[in-house]
Every structure is written in C-alpha cells, then in structure tokens.
C-alpha cells in the first residue's frame, strides 16, 4: 500500500499554524470512527496497544511485532494519518532503528521515540531516563532506519517530571540537533514551562499529559504546539460499554431491551458495508 499521502498530511499539520487534538484509536473500527468524525490524526499509544492486544497494563510487555501488527491493521482500515507511541524503541539504538523500519512498513504517519529507561529496571521505584548521549544515539539510529522521507519522527522525553525543566530543555535541544522532525514533551504543567521549552527550541511541539492550564489551543498554537493529546478515553469507554452490556445480559436483560447499542446503520458505516456489497456484486456476481 502507498502510505506517503497520509504522511504528507501529517507533516502538513506539523508545518501548519494550528494545534489539533488527535483521536485516540486502538483498532480498525475506532480509527474509522475517528476518520468519519473529522479527526485529522489518529493516535495509537503504547498503553492502549498493551490493553488491546494483551489486556495488560502499560509495563512494556508488548513486543514490537505485536505493536506493529496492530498499527498495520489500523492503517489498512482507512486513510487517517496515524501517529504512534513507539515507547523506547523496544531496546537499544539498534532496536530503535528496527522499530522505525517495522512501523514505517506498517504505514504510520509519524512516531515518537522516548528516552525513558524502559522496561523498568530491577530495584527501581521511580521512572528514570537514559543518559542524554544514549538518547541522542537512539534518535540518530531511528532517523537512519527511515526510508520514506515523509515519515515524521519525534523525539520524546518526560524529563520535565523526572529531572526538571533544565534537563528537558537540554534533551529537546539535543534531539533537535540530532535531526528529529518534532519534539514531544510529556508532563508539562504550566504555561511558564511551555514558554521556556518553546523559546529554547525551534521544532514543532507535541504535548502529552498536559494540565488544565494548557488547554487553550490558540495559546498552544502560538507556542508551536501542533498536536496536544487529550488522553485515551475511547478505550476506557469501550471497556465500560462491553462490561455493562455483558452484565445486563448475564443479569437477564433481553437483548432487545439493551441500551447504548450501535444501530444497524452505524454498524454498516463503520464496517464499510457498502464497499463490500459493491465488491461482491462486481467480483462475485
């Protein structure tokens, strides 16, 4: 499949002047819904990947092949540019290079690579970062693994909540110098922190885990924030809906009395029933 067009659309967002919220997606149906609702970008996080594929918390027990496989299933289901959280690249710098190769093949529009020391080492109780030199090496290896120049790679750090603002700035500047296309900061809490990060760097910014002080998209856009995550509520909502529906059935509610069920029209739309009907007529009749 040709993934370049959606990658160009993703890059146009990074190069633009607006701040957008991506739609948190986790499977083909959720991605189609996000696309139908007009989201410009889908976001597939490592946490929701672990929940979707393994039913496990976000402890980096998911493998690269499992993550890339689910990303591919999401991408082939529609045309929504997909950004993915590639965590720490599933190992050292060589693994990070391989991660980019696999996720590029899976069709992602952009990916972020972080400098957290993952999976959590034995004997540690708090998150910690890899040395900045190792982080630079991972970014350079990730860029070397890219074959389609349209694929966007963001350097990601949670330094602001682990080692402080000064280290977050230093890491952002280092990853910018290494050649990444955007900087992804997690845990920014105040406008003062964002102002400092924006003033010290030049690349488009992506934010995750922001506070209520950082919800004004006009303000964010003026600080070069092009993508601001809102969390991953759709997966939690799906879990609640499944739980409540199964519980109602188990408790004796007749299927016809269930509430909150997708009607036939919605099911046909999200499964692209009209396309399959046409293809059946064209190719099997």
C-alpha positions in Angstrom: 0.0 0.0 0.0 1.1 3.6 -0.6 1.3 5.4 2.8 3.1 8.6 1.6 -0.1 10.7 1.1 -1.2 10.3 4.7 2.4 11.0 5.9 2.4 14.3 3.9 -0.9 15.2 5.5 0.7 14.5 8.9 3.7 16.7 8.1 1.4 19.5 6.9 -0.1 19.6 10.4 3.4 19.8 11.9 4.3 22.6 9.5 1.0 24.4 10.0 0.0 27.1 12.5 -2.9 25.3 14.3 -2.9 23.0 17.3 -5.1 19.9 16.9 -6.2 17.1 19.2 -5.7 13.6 17.7 -8.4 10.9 18.0 -7.2 8.2 20.4 -7.7 4.9 18.4 -6.8 1.3 19.1 -8.3 -0.9 16.3 -9.7 -0.6 12.8 -13.2 0.3 13.9 -12.1 3.1 16.3 -9.9 4.5 13.6 -12.7 4.6 11.1 -15.0 6.3 13.6 -12.3 8.9 14.2 -11.9 9.5 10.5 -15.6 9.7 9.9 -15.9 12.3 12.7 -13.3 14.5 11.1 -10.2 14.0 13.2 -7.1 15.0 11.3 -4.8 12.5 13.1 -5.2 9.2 14.9 -3.1 8.4 18.0 -2.2 4.8 18.8 -0.4 4.8 22.2 1.7 2.1 23.7 -0.6 1.9 26.7 -3.8 1.3 24.6 -1.8 -1.2 22.5 -0.9 -3.2 25.6 -4.6 -3.1 26.7 -6.0 -4.0 23.3 -3.5 -6.7 22.3 -2.7 -8.3 25.7 -5.2 -7.0 28.1 -2.2 -5.9 30.2 -1.2 -2.6 31.8 1.4 -0.4 30.2 4.5 -2.2 31.6 6.3 -2.7 28.2 5.5 -6.4 28.0 4.1 -5.9 24.5 6.5 -6.8 21.7 7.4 -4.7 18.6 5.8 -7.3 16.2 2.6 -7.2 18.2 2.6 -3.4 18.2 3.5 -3.1 14.5 0.8 -5.7 13.6 -1.9 -3.8 15.3 -0.7 -0.5 13.8 -0.9 -2.1 10.3 -4.4 -3.3 10.9 -5.5 0.2 12.0 -3.8 1.8 8.9 -5.2 -0.5 6.3 -8.7 0.1 7.5 -8.8 3.7 6.3 -6.9 6.8 5.4 -6.4 8.6 8.7 -2.8 9.6 9.3 -1.7 7.6 12.4 0.8 8.8 15.0 2.1 6.0 17.2 4.0 5.9 20.5 7.0 3.7 19.9 8.0 3.8 23.5 11.8 3.4 23.9 12.2 1.7 20.6 12.0 -1.8 22.2 15.6 -1.8 23.2 18.9 -0.1 22.4 19.7 2.2 19.5 19.8 -0.8 17.1 16.4 -1.9 18.2 15.1 1.7 17.8 16.3 1.6 14.1 14.5 -1.7 13.6 11.4 -0.2 15.3 11.3 2.6 12.7 11.7 0.1 9.9 8.8 -2.0 11.1 6.5 0.9 11.9 7.2 2.5 8.6 6.3 -0.7 6.9 3.1 -0.8 8.9 2.1 2.5 7.4 2.3 5.0 10.3 2.4 8.7 9.5 4.5 9.7 12.5 6.1 8.1 15.6 7.6 9.2 18.8 10.7 7.7 20.4 11.3 8.4 24.1 14.4 8.4 26.4 12.8 6.8 29.5 14.8 3.8 30.8 12.4 1.0 29.8 11.3 -1.6 30.7 11.6 -0.6 34.4 15.0 -2.0 35.7 15.2 -4.2 38.7 15.3 -2.3 42.0 13.9 1.0 40.8 10.8 2.6 42.2 10.6 5.8 40.1 10.9 6.4 36.4 14.3 7.3 35.2 15.9 8.5 31.9 18.7 7.0 29.9 21.8 9.2 29.6 21.4 12.0 27.1 24.1 10.6 24.9 22.2 7.3 24.6 19.1 9.3 23.8 20.9 11.1 21.0 22.2 7.8 19.7 18.6 6.4 19.6 17.3 9.4 17.7 20.1 9.1 15.1 19.5 5.4 14.7 15.8 6.0 14.3 16.4 8.5 11.6 18.8 6.1 9.9 16.1 3.5 9.8 13.7 5.7 7.9 13.4 5.0 4.2 10.3 7.2 3.3 11.4 10.8 4.0 7.8 11.7 4.5 7.6 9.7 7.7 7.9 12.1 10.7 9.9 11.1 13.8 9.5 12.9 17.1 12.0 12.9 20.0 10.0 12.4 23.2 11.0 13.0 26.8 9.3 13.0 30.2 12.3 14.8 31.7 10.3 17.7 33.0 8.6 15.5 35.6 11.7 13.3 36.3 14.7 15.6 36.2 13.3 19.0 35.7 12.9 21.8 33.2 16.5 22.5 32.5 17.2 18.8 31.6 14.0 18.8 29.4 15.3 21.8 27.5 18.8 20.2 27.2 17.3 17.0 25.8 14.9 18.8 23.5 17.8 20.8 22.1 20.0 17.7 21.7 17.3 15.7 19.9 16.6 18.7 17.7 20.3 18.9 16.8 20.2 15.1 16.1 17.7 15.8 13.3 14.2 14.7 14.5 11.2 16.3 13.0 9.3 17.3 16.2 9.7 17.3 19.9 7.3 15.5 22.2 7.2 16.7 25.8 5.2 14.7 28.4 4.2 16.2 31.7 4.3 19.9 31.0 2.3 21.5 33.8 2.4 25.3 33.4 2.5 28.0 30.8 5.8 29.1 32.2 7.3 25.7 31.5 5.9 25.6 28.0 7.0 29.1 27.3 10.6 28.1 28.3 10.5 24.9 26.2 9.2 26.8 23.2 11.7 29.6 23.5 14.6 27.2 23.7 13.7 25.1 20.7 12.6 25.6 17.1 10.8 22.4 16.0 7.1 21.7 16.1 6.0 20.6 19.5 3.7 17.7 20.6 2.3 17.6 24.2 1.1 14.7 26.3 -0.3 14.7 29.8 -0.9 18.4 30.0 -2.7 20.2 32.8 -5.9 22.3 32.6 -3.7 25.4 32.3 -2.7 24.2 28.9 -6.0 23.6 27.1 -6.3 26.8 25.2 -5.4 25.8 21.6 -4.8 29.3 20.4 -2.2 29.7 23.1 -0.7 26.3 22.4 -0.5 27.1 18.7 1.3 30.3 19.4 4.0 28.3 21.2 4.4 26.0 18.2 2.4 23.1 19.7 0.9 21.4 16.8 -0.6 18.2 18.5 -1.9 18.1 22.0 -3.0 14.7 23.3 -6.2 14.5 25.4 -5.8 11.1 26.8 -7.2 7.7 25.8 -10.8 7.8 27.0 -12.3 6.0 24.0 -10.7 2.7 25.0 -11.9 3.1 28.6 -15.4 4.0 27.3 -15.4 0.8 25.2 -14.4 -1.3 28.2 -17.3 0.2 30.2 -19.8 -0.4 27.4 -18.8 -4.0 27.0 -18.8 -4.6 30.7 -22.3 -3.1 31.2 -23.7 -4.9 28.1 -22.4 -8.3 29.2 -23.5 -7.7 32.8 -27.0 -6.8 31.6 -27.2 -9.9 29.5 -25.9 -12.0 32.4 -28.5 -10.5 34.7 -31.3 -11.4 32.4 -31.9 -8.3 30.3 -33.4 -9.4 26.9 -31.2 -8.4 24.0 -33.9 -6.2 22.6 -34.0 -4.2 25.8 -30.4 -3.3 25.9 -29.4 0.4 25.7 -26.4 2.1 24.2 -26.1 -0.4 21.3 -24.9 0.7 17.9 -27.8 0.6 15.4 -27.6 -1.2 12.1 -26.9 2.0 10.1 -23.8 2.8 12.3 -22.6 -0.8 12.1 -22.8 -0.7 8.3 -21.0 2.6 8.2 -18.0 1.6 10.4 -17.7 -1.8 8.7 -17.8 -0.2 5.2 -20.7 -2.4 4.3 -21.5 -0.5 1.1 -18.0 -1.1 -0.2 -18.2 -4.9 0.4 -21.6 -5.0 -1.1 -20.3 -3.3 -4.2 -17.2 -5.6 -4.4 -19.4 -8.7 -4.0 -21.6 -7.5 -6.9 -18.6 -6.6 -9.1 -16.4 -9.6 -8.4 -18.7 -12.5 -7.4 -22.0 -11.9 -9.3 
